[in-house]
Amino acid sequence: MIMEKQYDDKTIQQYYHELKDFVMAHTEDVMKNPRAFIRYPFIDPGSVYDGNVWDWDTFWSVYGFLNLADEYEDSSVKERLVEHAKGNVYNFFDHQLEDGYIPMMIEVADWPEPYLNMKHKEGVMMNMHKPFLCRQICLISEYIQDYSWVETYLDNIEKYFSCYDKNYYFEHCGLYVWCDDIMIGMDNDPATFGRPKFSTANIFLNSFMCLELEAAAVIFEKFGKQERASYYRDKKACLEKAIQEECWDKRDKFFYSVDVDIKTRKFEWFHQGLGVFWKTLPIKIRVWSGFIPMYAGIATKEQAEEMVKHIFDKDTFDSDYGLTTLAKDEKMFDLSVTNNPSNWLGPIWGVANYVVFRGLLNYGFRKEAELMYKRMITLLGTDLEKTGSIHEYYNPFNGEPIMNGGFINWNVLALNMEAELNGKEPMLKSETL
């Protein structure tokens, strides 16, 4: 049973309108003009991330801002939001390398070209653009009801997936892996951070990749390329099957990231005939990303019912201020920050709460989703009242901000929550069940 804190509807509405006014008043702060080797307009997260184009950050920014785009008094804001959203995509394709590699971030700096591209050309294998590129294309195109602006990039999309398949796909288990633990979106996710290269098939990467493959199918379908659309949907189906077989833990009733560094070998004497028949080993660390299969529609109804118990377990993920990013009883749980300001070892992040919220709605858990919204809007509204700003992430025990005031980005998603509870379709309609 979920023990719900009592919320005053009037206060909730007040926080909603205050956050909405704040976001709309600061929209111009995150819409950036071309600079250095970033040739197209773009959107950055705000705060300390000025002048950086990021992969999943830009996706969620666009996701949140397009939800508001029709409500700006100045109609030109909507046009420029679309222009900057397209610019995000153009900038990444602009720096795609011949082998299909696309960087996950383009930084305005004193480099002759994007740093990550330089390293890749030098033969240093790093993670590439997370699976949010085709999804951002679909997000924008569904909003403007026009896909024609990406027709010239169909070959680029094919090369992008080819690069993933060549460098990051483990055919033996049917899952994608992170190359290393650098810039994985959740910077210090203990299921990946500090582990050997090419060893972790993260549930985050694979769940979102299912949606990316579906987005690719939608794009090719729009241009009458049904064969390619079917190809990507078949790949999606195979990946979903692999996630179910390798990542779902029947005992713990949880989706885990898994270790793919499993060696099969022949033994000459002592262990002859025993063999290794398992493809992966579970990395039994309960990270919020274990709930993404609900957002992605991978979980069965029965699995979703079990996952809800984890979401609202006071000893693990549940707090009065939102969902923690790491279970509270994990040994790695830590709220402190270092010189890298991004900490995912427990603090509350807006994007994690939105993804889980949407997953709950996907499986019919409306009451639970509503509670998550009330917690999120209260957290941000209280911060706004106290500090005049909103922050990147928060303390789950007292709701106090931890780091980076002025961080807009996916905090905007709290407004999407309210809209979706009131019947509005998600901005990317192809992702609803």
N, C-alpha and C positions, 0 to 999 in steps of 0.2 A: 504493500500500500504506500502511495506517495504522500508524504506529509507536506502539504502545501502551506507556505507562508501566506498570510492574508494580504492581498494587494487592493488598494483603493483605485477603482476604475478611473476616477477623476484625475488622480495623480499620474496614472499610467498615460492617459491622454495628454496631460500637460507635458510629461517627459517626451512623448512622441513628437509633439509639435515643436518643442524646444530643440530637439535633436534635428528635426527636419529643417527648421529655420537655420540652424548652425551649418548644416551640411550645404544647403543651397547658397548660403552667404559665402562659403569658402570653396565653392566649386572651381572658381577661376584659379585658386591657388595650386590646383593639381593638374590643370590643363597647360601643358608646356609646348612652347614653340621649338622648331628644329634648332639644334645646336651641335657643333662639331660634326662628328660622323653620324649623328642621328638626324636623318634627312627629312623626316616627316613629323608632324605634330604628334604628341603622345600624352599619356596620363601617367603620373607617378604617384606613389602612395602618400605623399605629404611628409611632414616632420623632417627627419634627418635624411630622407631618401631623395632629396632634390636632384633632378637631372638623371634619374635611372629609369630605364624601361625594364620591368620584370615580367616574367611569364605568367604565373598564376595570380600575381598581384593585379596586373592590368585586367585580367579576366574578371576578377571579382569587383574591381572598381567600376568597370563598364556595366557589370551585372546590376550593381547598386544604383549607379547614376541614370541608366536608361529607365529604371523604374520611376524616376522622378522627372524625366526629361520633358514630359508634356505639361508640367506644372510651373515651369519658370515663367515669370511675367515677361521677360525678354525672350522672344521666340528664337533669337539667334543663338541662345545658349544650347538649345536642343541640336541645332545644326552643327555647332562646333563640337558638341559632345560626340556626335556621330563621326565627324571628321577626325577627331583625335582618337576615337576608338579604332577606326580604320587604320589610322597612322600607326597604332601599336602593331598591327598585323604587318603593314608594309615595312616597318622598320626591321622586324625579325626576318622577313623574307629577303630584305635588302642585304642582310649579312649572313644568309645561308651559304655554306661552303659547298664545293663540288660533290662531296660525298653525302650531302644531305644534312649534315650537322647544322643545327640552329642553336645559338647560345641561349641560356635561360635568362640572361641579363645583359643589357648593353649599357655601359657606364660612360657618361661624359667625363673624359679625363685626357691627360696629355699623351695618350697612346696613338700610334699611327693608325690603328684600327682597334676594334673591340678586343679587350684583353683575352677573353675566353677563346675567341677565334685565333688569336696569335698562338696561344698555348696548344690548341688543337692542331694547328698547322705544324707545330714543332714536334708533334707526335705524342703529346701528353693527353691521355684519355681522361676526360672528365664527364660529368653528367651533362646532358643536353637539355634543351627546352622541355619542360614538363608537359604532360599531355593536356594542354589547354589551348593549343593553337587553333585546331579545327573547331573546337567548342566556341572560341571567341568569334571565329568567322560566322558560325551558325547563330550565335547570340546577336550579333550586329545585323546579319542578313534577315533573321526572323523579325527583328524589330522594324527594319525599313522595308520589309517585304521585297527584297531584291538581293539576289546572289550574283548578279552579273559582274560586280566589281572584283570578284576573285577568280573569274574564269581563266585568266592568264597564269594563275598560280597552281593549276591542277598538277602539273609535272613536279612542281616544288613540294606539293603535299605527298606525292608518291615517293619522292626522294627522302623526305623527312621520315616516313614510316620505314623505308628501306634501311636507313641509318639506325633506327631503333632495333630493327630485326637483326641486323648484322652485328651490332656491338653490345646490345643490352638484353637480348632474348636468349633464354635457356630452353632449348627445344626439349631436353630430357624431361623437364617438369612442366613446360608450357607457360612459364611465367617470365616477366621482365624484372631485371635487377638494376639497382643503382650501381654505377661504376665505382663511385667512392662516396664519402659522406659530406662532400662539399655542396652547398646550395641545394639541399634536397627539399626546400620549402619549409620544412620543420627542422631548423638547422641542427639542433642537438637531440633529435629523436633517438632515444637509446636503443631502439630496435635496429638502427643503422649506424649511428655515430660511434666512431671508434672501432668498428668492425672491419675485417679484411675487405679489400677491393673485390667487387663482383661476387660478393657472397650473400647479399640480402635482397630477396624478393619482397619488397615492402608492400604491405596491403594498400597503402596510400597510392603508390605508383600504379599498381595493377587495377585497382578499383576505378581510378580516374581514367586509366587507359581504355577500359571497356567503354566509357562514355566518349572518349576521343575517337575510337574506332567507329562507333555509331554516328558521330558527327561527320566523319569522313564519308561514310556511306550516304548520309543525307546530302552532302555537297555533290558527290558524283552523280547521285540520282537526279539532282536539279538540272544537271547538264546532259541528261539522257544516257549516262554511262552506267547502265544497270549491271553489267558484268562486274565492274569495279566496285559498285555498291554492294553487290552480293559477296564479293571477295572480303570486304572489310567487315560485313556482318557475320560471315563465317568465322573470321578471326576473333571477333568479339565473342561468339558462342563458345569457341574453344577456350578462350581466356576465362570466361565465366565458369566453365567446367573445371578448369585447373584451379581456380580460386576455391571452389567448393571442395575439391579433392584434397588440396594441399594446405589451405589456410584456415578452414573451419575446424575448430577443436571440439569434438563431440563431448568430451568430459567437462571442459570449462565453459562450453556454450559461448565461444568468442572467436572472432576472426583475428588471427595473428599474422604478422610478417613471418617469413620462414627463411631458414638457412639453406642455400642451394649448393653449398660447398661439400657435397657428398661424393665420395670416391668409390667407384666400383672397381674391384680388382680380383685377380685370380690368386688364390693361395696355393703354394706348392706343397704344403705339408699340413701344419697344425689346424688351420681353419678351412681346409679344403672342403668345398661343398656347402659352406655356410652362406656365403654371398651377402650382398647388400641389396635388399629388394625395395627399400624406401627411397623416394626421390628427393625429399626435403626433410628438415627437422624444424619443428616450431620454435620460434624465438618467443618464449612465453613472458612477454612484457606487455602489460595492458596499457596500450596507447589509444588516444581518442580515435585514431585512424581506423581502429577496428570496427567503428560504426559506419564508415563510409560505404560498405556494401549495402546498407539500407538506403542511402542517398542514391546510389547507383542502380538500385533495383536488382541487385545480385542475390540478396538474402531471400530465403523462403519465408513464408508467413510465420512458420513455426520458429525459425531462427530469429526473426525480428522480435517475436514475443519474449524470447530469452534475452535478447540484447537490451530490451527496455529495462529489464531488471538491473543490468549493469549500469545503465545511464543514470538511474535514480537510486543507486546504492550509496548511502552516506559514508561508508567506509572506503569507497573507491573514487568514483567520478562526480558524485553529486555534491553541490554546495548551494547555499542560498543565493549566490551571485552568478551561478552558471556552471557549465560543465568544465571540469578540469581537463587539461590536455594529457595528463598522465595520472594513472590511479594513485591515490594518496598513500596507499600502503606499499607502493613499489620503493625499493631501496634507493633508486635514483631520483626520487621526488625532491625537487629543490627549487625554491622561488628566487634565488639570488641571481644577479646578473654579472657579467664580466665585461671585458672590452668589446665583445660581440653582443650587441644589445638584444638579440633574438633568443629568447629562452622558452622552450616548449616542454620543460620538465615539470609541468603542473599548473602554471598560470592560466588564467582564463583568456582565451582569444575569441574575438567576434566571429571569425570565419568558421572555427570549429563548432561553435554554437549554432550558426546558421545551417551548416551541413547536416548536423544531427537533427535540428529542428525539421528540416525538409525531409529527412529520412523518416521521422516520426509521422509526418503528414502523409507521406507516400504509402505507409502501411496502416493508416486509419487511426493513429493515436493522436487525435486532435487535442484532447484535454492535456496530455503531456506536452505537446508542442506549444500550446498556449502558455503553459507554465514557463517553458524555456524563453518564450518571447518576453513575458513579464519580468523575468529575471534580467534579461539582457537590456531591455529598455530602462529598467530601474538603475542598473549598474551605470550605463552611459549617461542617463539623465542626472543622476546624483553627482557624477564626476563633472558634468557640465555646470551644474549649480555651484559646486565647490571651487572649481579651478578655472572655469570659463573655457575649457577645452575638453577634448577626449584623447585617450592614450592608446598605445599599441596593445598593451595587455595588462592584466589586473591580478591582484591577490585574491585567491578564492576563499580566504578566511575572514577578510574584513572589507573586501570590495575596493580597496585603495589602489590607485594606479601605480604601476611599477616603473614604466619606462615610456619615453617618447611622446610627449604632448604634441598635439596637432596632427596625429596620425589619423587620416580620414579613411582611406582605402576601404577595407572590408567591414569597418564599423558601420558603414552605410547600410549593411545587410539587415540591421535591426529594423529598418524601415520596410524592407522587403518582407520581413516576417509579418508585420502588421497587415500589409496589403494581402498577403497570401492567406492569412487567417480570415480575412474578410472576403475571400472568394476569388481574388485575382490570380490568374495563372502565373506560374513562375516565368521569369524572363526567358528561359530556355525551355520552351514547351515540350520539346522532344525528349526531355528527361523525366517527365512525369510517368507514373505507372498507369 
